[in-house]
Amino acid sequence: MAAEASWRGMADELQELHYLKGAQFINQLKQIIYYGEFHPVEGDTHIYSAISETSDDFDNLINAARKAVEHGYRVFILPNPRNCRTADFIFEKKGILGLYDLKTVYGKGSVGTQLLDSIGQTNRVLLNMLTDYNARLLASDIKSYFESNRDAIEVLIFKGNKIITVKRGLACNPSFNRIFRKLYEK
């Protein structure tokens, strides 16, 4: 196949994502999925990985991937090539693809710093909440993230068995703090 012949290696393909938008970006994600070095994880047909199970981040990534599968996603765990800031996942659901950077929240420290750290990797962030985090503070951190990153599209939050999606339109709503707290605390 012609596309296969043009495959340059996953690191190059991931790096190119930083320069693409729209349909070109989505086509690049598809190329990475179909021509990348992914293998099913533990025989699962919904989680595929391009990293080794001995990788330092593997357990953290696989735990978040399992939660994503519970919410209907097919997950591709991306490698972290040297000298290239990349996201952690490609999520696919009903044919829609998204590139996500994982931020796992263990403690009570500022999520804002973690969100700001993801700028330049992708425009979608997954917050995997493993702690009780103050809803008002989290809403403020998310709002600040969207204000600081005009390319940001979405913050996806896994909290227990719950999934919360915050897109730019919601984060810019004057009632965002109140709306978010209702979603997060219920």
C-alpha positions as CSV (number, residue, x, y, z in Angstrom):
1,M,0.0,0.0,0.0
2,A,1.2,3.5,-0.7
3,A,0.5,4.8,2.8
4,E,2.5,1.9,4.2
5,A,5.4,2.8,2.0
6,S,5.4,6.4,3.4
7,W,5.5,5.3,7.0
8,R,8.4,7.1,8.6
9,G,8.3,5.7,12.1
10,M,6.0,6.6,14.9
11,A,8.2,9.3,16.5
12,D,8.1,11.3,13.2
13,E,4.4,10.7,12.7
14,L,3.7,11.9,16.3
15,Q,5.9,15.0,15.9
16,E,4.0,15.9,12.7
17,L,0.7,16.1,14.6
18,H,1.9,19.4,16.1
19,Y,1.7,21.0,12.7
20,L,-1.6,19.6,11.4
21,K,-5.2,20.7,11.9
22,G,-8.7,19.5,10.9
23,A,-8.9,16.6,8.4
24,Q,-5.1,16.4,8.0
25,F,-4.8,15.9,11.8
26,I,-7.4,13.2,11.9
27,N,-5.9,11.4,8.9
28,Q,-2.5,11.5,10.6
29,L,-4.1,9.9,13.8
30,K,-5.6,7.2,11.5
31,Q,-2.2,6.6,9.9
32,I,-0.6,6.2,13.4
33,I,-3.3,3.8,14.5
34,Y,-3.2,1.6,11.4
35,Y,0.5,1.6,10.6
36,G,1.9,2.0,14.1
37,E,3.5,-0.7,16.3
38,F,0.4,-1.4,18.5
39,H,-0.3,-4.7,20.1
40,P,-3.4,-5.8,22.1
41,V,-2.9,-5.5,25.9
42,E,-3.7,-8.7,27.8
43,G,-5.7,-10.0,24.8
44,D,-8.0,-7.0,25.1
45,T,-9.5,-5.9,21.8
46,H,-10.1,-2.4,23.1
47,I,-6.7,-1.5,24.4
48,Y,-3.6,-1.4,22.1
49,S,-0.2,-0.3,23.2
50,A,3.0,0.8,21.4
51,I,5.0,0.7,24.7
52,S,6.4,-2.1,26.7
53,E,4.7,-3.4,29.9
54,T,8.0,-2.7,31.6
55,S,7.7,1.0,30.9
56,D,7.7,3.2,34.0
57,D,4.3,4.7,33.1
58,F,2.6,1.5,31.9
59,D,0.5,0.8,35.0
60,N,-0.7,4.4,35.2
61,L,-1.6,4.4,31.5
62,I,-3.3,1.0,31.5
63,N,-5.4,1.9,34.5
64,A,-6.7,5.1,32.7
65,A,-7.1,3.1,29.5
66,R,-9.3,0.5,31.3
67,K,-11.6,3.3,32.6
68,A,-11.8,4.7,29.0
69,V,-12.9,1.3,27.7
70,E,-15.6,1.2,30.4
71,H,-16.9,4.4,28.9
72,G,-17.0,3.0,25.3
73,Y,-13.6,4.0,24.0
74,R,-11.1,2.0,22.1
75,V,-7.6,3.1,23.3
76,F,-4.2,3.3,21.7
77,I,-1.3,3.9,24.2
78,L,1.4,6.0,22.5
79,P,5.1,5.8,23.1
80,N,7.0,8.8,24.4
81,P,9.9,9.3,22.0
82,R,12.9,11.2,23.1
83,N,13.0,14.9,22.1
84,C,9.3,15.0,21.3
85,R,6.5,16.1,23.5
86,T,3.6,13.8,22.7
87,A,0.3,12.9,24.1
88,D,-0.4,9.6,25.9
89,F,-3.4,8.2,24.1
90,I,-5.5,8.1,21.0
91,F,-9.1,7.5,21.9
92,E,-11.6,6.2,19.4
93,K,-15.4,6.1,19.9
94,K,-17.9,5.6,17.2
95,G,-15.3,6.5,14.6
96,I,-14.4,9.8,16.3
97,L,-10.7,10.1,17.2
98,G,-9.1,12.3,19.9
99,L,-5.5,12.7,21.1
100,Y,-5.3,13.0,24.9
101,D,-2.5,13.8,27.4
102,L,-3.0,11.9,30.7
103,K,-2.7,13.7,34.0
104,T,-3.3,11.5,37.0
105,V,-4.3,13.3,40.2
106,Y,-3.2,11.6,43.4
107,G,-3.1,14.4,45.9
108,K,-4.6,17.7,46.9
109,G,-2.0,19.8,44.9
110,S,-2.9,22.1,42.1
111,V,-4.3,20.4,39.0
112,G,-3.7,23.7,37.3
113,T,0.1,23.1,37.0
114,Q,-0.6,19.7,35.5
115,L,-3.0,21.1,33.0
116,L,-0.6,23.9,32.0
117,D,2.1,21.3,31.6
118,S,0.1,19.6,28.9
119,I,0.1,22.7,26.6
120,G,2.2,21.9,23.6
121,Q,1.4,18.1,23.7
122,T,-2.2,18.1,22.6
123,N,-5.4,20.1,22.9
124,R,-7.2,17.5,24.9
125,V,-6.4,16.5,28.5
126,L,-7.6,13.5,30.5
127,L,-7.7,14.0,34.2
128,N,-7.8,10.7,36.0
129,M,-8.9,11.6,39.5
130,L,-7.7,9.2,42.1
131,T,-8.4,11.5,45.1
132,D,-11.2,13.7,46.4
133,Y,-10.4,17.1,44.9
134,N,-12.1,20.3,45.7
135,A,-14.7,20.9,42.9
136,R,-14.5,24.7,43.1
137,L,-10.7,24.6,42.8
138,L,-10.9,22.1,40.0
139,A,-13.4,24.3,38.1
140,S,-11.1,27.3,38.6
141,D,-8.1,25.3,37.3
142,I,-10.0,24.1,34.2
143,K,-11.2,27.6,33.4
144,S,-7.6,28.9,33.8
145,Y,-6.4,26.2,31.4
146,F,-8.8,27.2,28.7
147,E,-7.9,30.9,29.2
148,S,-4.2,30.1,29.0
149,N,-4.4,27.7,26.0
150,R,-6.6,29.1,23.2
151,D,-6.0,25.8,21.3
152,A,-7.5,23.7,24.1
153,I,-10.6,21.8,23.1
154,E,-11.5,19.5,25.9
155,V,-10.8,18.3,29.5
156,L,-12.1,14.8,30.0
157,I,-12.4,13.8,33.7
158,F,-12.6,10.3,35.1
159,K,-13.8,10.3,38.7
160,G,-14.7,6.9,40.0
161,N,-17.1,5.4,37.5
162,K,-18.2,8.8,36.3
163,I,-17.0,10.7,33.1
164,I,-17.3,14.4,32.8
165,T,-16.5,16.2,29.6
166,V,-15.6,19.9,29.7
167,K,-15.3,21.7,26.3
168,R,-14.3,25.3,25.7
169,G,-17.9,26.5,25.3
170,L,-18.8,25.2,28.8
171,A,-15.6,26.5,30.4
172,C,-16.3,30.0,29.0
173,N,-19.9,30.0,30.3
174,P,-20.3,32.6,33.1
175,S,-22.1,29.9,35.2
176,F,-19.3,27.3,34.6
177,N,-18.3,27.0,38.2
178,R,-21.8,26.3,39.4
179,I,-22.6,23.9,36.5
180,F,-19.3,22.0,36.9
181,R,-19.7,21.6,40.6
182,K,-23.1,20.0,40.1
183,L,-21.6,17.6,37.5
184,Y,-18.6,16.8,39.6
185,E,-20.2,16.4,43.0
186,K,-23.3,14.4,42.2
